[in-house]
């Protein structure tokens, strides 16, 4: 069976993908690749319990045929230790990264793909190939949220920054409101953060842009802090530190925007937890060829909003 990811067929030959993977690894894994057998490519096993890719001779087979109805192309099986994995999991294990989405994104970005489709079996229809225009909100929708709330000051935001970035309050949902704009400043949607608990609301099925990137670009800034949450991003601005936010730890859509943004230095201030560390690693893997990256190490369990300006400036940086 063909190797597919999210309904996309991977067209790039596996040996070429493995060579690209090998060139990007800093884990020391995938030391040897033997593609002399057209059916099974043999590589050093990435299993951490089996010498972690440092075995003397490759013993892990990666199935390399499309036309087998029982085994999927890219399936890895080490006859020495019994390790088994599909190709996406194999990529995770090579990077020592258990984030499946990271592996999927990596594979799609480093491969030629085609959409898996049954269109040829349907009656002829006119297919719309032009990407639909994005819809933008009218600026007037923000008027209803032009209210302050004590939670803004509790999270250490200044009135100047609240006004500048149009943070508001919705009494009906008891939430702070945050206008979200694309890199050109056009209003895409509004997110909400409860003032009573940790609930966060973002519209379903939207592509998340980079929060406040439009303002950075308007002012032609070439160095910014990267945060996970909108609150952390706004807190940085309150401290006089230019920042952008990823609504989490980032994805390939946002990375592609940043690659062409003209920003040359990114200071990563992700949360001090396992998700933050994985997000920083993923950001570095995607972006390292396009910019300079500094990773600021936050204390375990802390985020930017927990720290004072003095504490932030004393953080270790790698």
N, C-alpha and C positions, 0 to 999 in steps of 0.2 A: 504494500500500500504506500501511496505517496506520502511524503513528509509535508504536513500542513500545519499552519499556525493561524488561529482565528479566521478560518475559512480562506486562507491564502496558501497556495501551493508554492513550496520552496523550489525554485528552478536551478539555483546555483549548485554545481556539483559538490558533494560532501567533502572531497579532499580539499577543495579550495576554501570552503567554510572552516574546516579544521585548521588549515594553515593560517587563516586570518585570526582564528581563536587563539592559536598558539602564540602568534605575534603580540597579542594584547594581554596575555596573562602575566601577572606578577607573582603568581602562587607557586611557580616552578612545576606546575602540572603540565601534562600533554608534552612530555619531553621528546617522545618519539612517535612518529606517524608513519605507518607502512601501508601504502595504498596500492601495492603491487597486485593484490587480489581484487578483482572487480566486484566480487560479491560481498566480501567482508573486509573493511579497513581495520587494521590492527593498531591500537594506540596504547600508551601506558595508562594504566587504570587510575581514574581520579579519586577512587574510594580512599578516604582518609584512614580507614582501618587496614588498607592494603598498600602501605608505604607511601600513600598520598601522592601518587604519580611519579615516584622516584624509583620504581622497580627497574632492574637492569635491562630486561627485555619486555617489549609490549605484549600484554596478554589479554587486553580488552578488545573484543570484536564489535564493530559498528556496522550494522546491516546496511547495504548500499544498493538495494534493488527496489524498483518501483512496482514491479508486477507480481509481487507475492501477496496473496489475499489473506495470509495469516500473520505475517510480521510486517510492521510498519518500518519504512525506511528511516534510518537514524537510530534504531533501537540498539542500545549498548548492552553487552553481556560479557563479563569477565569470567573466563573459564577457570581462573586460578582462585578467585575469592568468592565467586558467585554473585558479584555486583550486577544488578540489572536496572536499567533506567531508559525512559524515552529520551529523545535528543534534547528537549528543552531542559529536563532535569539534569542531563549530562552537562549542559552548559552551566547550570547553577553550581554543580559540584566542582567544575573546573575553576570557577571564580570564587569558590567557598562562599557562595551567596544563595540563601534559600528563598529569595524573592523570585517566584515563577514569572511575574510580569516583567521583571528586569531581563530575564533570559529570553522571553518572547520578543521584547523590544529589540534586544541585541541581535537576535537572529533575523528579524525583519529588516533591520537597518543594514545588515551586512550581507544581504542576499537579494537576488532578483526574484520577484514573486509574480504570481498570476492569481486572479480570483478564481476560486472553485465555483463553477457555475453549471447549471443545467439548461441554459438559455437555448442551446442548439436544438432542444427537443420541443420548444414551444412554438406556436404559430408566429409568423413574422409580425413584429410590432415595432413601432418607432420608439427607440430608446433615447431618453433625454440624457445626454452626456455632460451637459453643462452643469457645473456645481451650483446649487441654488444659492441665491443671495442670502446673506445673513440678515436676520431681522434685529433691529436695534430699538431700544426703549426710548420713548419721548422723555426729554429732560424734565418735563412737568411732573412726572411721577414722584420725583424726589421731594416735592413741596410738602407732601403729607407727612414726611418723616423729619421735618426740620424742628426737632426737639432735642434738648439735652437730657441726660439721665445720670444720676450719681455713679452708676457702674462705669461710665467713661473715666471718671476721675479715680475710681477704685483701681482700675487697670493702668493708672498712671499716664493717661493720655492728656495732652495739653489742649486747651480750648482752641488755640491757633491751628493745631494739626487736625482736630475734629472738624473745624470749619473748612480748612483747606481741602480736605479729602471727603467732605460732605457726609461724614458719619452722622447717622440720625437715630431716632428711636421710634419704634412702632408700639403704641400703647395696647393695641388689640392682641398682638402676639407676645408682648412683653419682651421684645428683642431689640438689641442694637441693629441698625441696618448699615450695610456697606455697599455703595455703588461699585460695580465691577466694570471696568472699561477695557477695550482692546488697546493694542499698542498705539493706535491713532487717537485715542481718547473718546471713542464712541461707546455709549452706554449699552452694555450687553445684558446684564441682569443685576439683581440685588441679592446679596446673601444676608443671613440673619444669625445673630448669636444671642441666645437666651441670657437675660440678666439674673435668672433665678437658678440656673443649673448650667451644665457644660454642653447643652444641646446646640448644635450648629446646623443651619439649614442652607442648602444650595440647590438650585433648580435641577431636576433630573435631566439626564441625557444632554448635558452641555459640555462642550470642550472648555476646560479651565484655562484661561489665559494667564499671564503673569501679572499679579496684582501690583498696581502703581507703576508698571513699566512705562506707560504713556508719559508720566510726569518726568521720569528719569530721562527719557528720550527727548522730551521737550527742552530740557535743560542741558542736554548733551553731556551727561555725566558718564564717565568711563570706568568708575569703580563703585560698586554697591555691595551692601550686605544682603545675603539671601536668607530669608526666614521661611518657616513652615506656615505659620498662621497669619491672618490679617492683623490681629491684635499685636503680635510681636513686631510685625512690619511697621505699624503705626507708632509703636513705642520707640523703635529706633529713630524714626523721624522726630519724635518728641525730644529725643536726646541730641538731635542735630546730626544723626547718622543716616545718609541716604540708603534706602532699603527697598527690596521687592519681596513679594510673597508668592508661594507656590500652592497654597491651599492643601498642604500636605508635603510630601517629600519629592514631588516632581514627577513628570512623565515625559515621554518622547515628544509630544506635541509642544510642550513648553520649552524643552531643550532646543528644538528646532527654531523657535522664535528667538531664543537668546543667542543662538549661534550667529545670527545675522544682525544682532542689535547694535553692534559697535562697542559694547561694554568689554573692556579688556581685563578687568580684575574683579573676581567674585570672592567675597569673604563669606564662607558658609557658616551660619550660626544656627544649625539645626538642633532640635531638642536633645537633651542629654539622656537618651534612651536607645534601645536597640534599633528601633525604627529610624531614629535620627541618624544613627551611625551608618545604617544601610543606605539611607537616602543620600548622605554625603558621599559615600563610596560610588553609588550609581551616578550621581551628578558628575563626579570626577571622571568616571569612565566615559561618559558621553561627551563631556565638554573639554577635556584636557588638551585636545589638539587645536582648540579655538581661542583659548584665553589662559590667564594665570589664575590659579585657585589657591586660596588659603582656607584651611579648615580650623575653625576655632572650637576648642574642646570645652563644652559646657559640663558643669558638675552633673553627676548622675541624678536623674529625676527632675532637673531644672530646665526651664526654657528662658528665652531672652527676657521676658517680662518679669521674671523672678529676680533679676540681677540689677544692681545699680550701674551707673555709667562707670564708676571706678572699678567695680567688679568685672565688668565686661572688658575693659581695657587691660586687665591683668590676666585674662584667660590665656592658657597655653595655645599656641598656633603651630600647626604642622602643614 
